[in-house]
Amino acid sequence: MAMKSAEIERLIREAMPDAQVRIEDLRGDGDHFAAYVTSQSFQGKSRVQQHQLVYQALKGAMGEQLHALALQTSIPEDV
């Protein structure tokens, strides 16, 4: 069963309360999403580590309920 974009957003915000999150359904099929996540918790971390934090927030849903997720992560510019 596919995940809804609101559920993806909820899980990320739950793990990173300061995060600004935008989710797009890329194909309209509920299976291929893009996530744009900006969070102070990414400060000092490599891009790979930032993506790992997002995957951890999804609590194992990648490959199960969530088929494909394109990630763009960033740190707030006003830091």
Sequence and secondary structure as in RCSB ss.txt:
>XXXX:A:sequence
MAMKSAEIERLIREAMPDAQVRIEDLRGDGDHFAAYVTSQSFQGKSRVQQHQLVYQALKGAMGEQLHALALQTSI
PEDV
>XXXX:A:secstr
    HHHHHHHHHHH TT EEEEEESSSSSSEEEEEEE GGGTT  HHHHHHHHHHHTTT BTTTB EEEEEEE 
 TT 
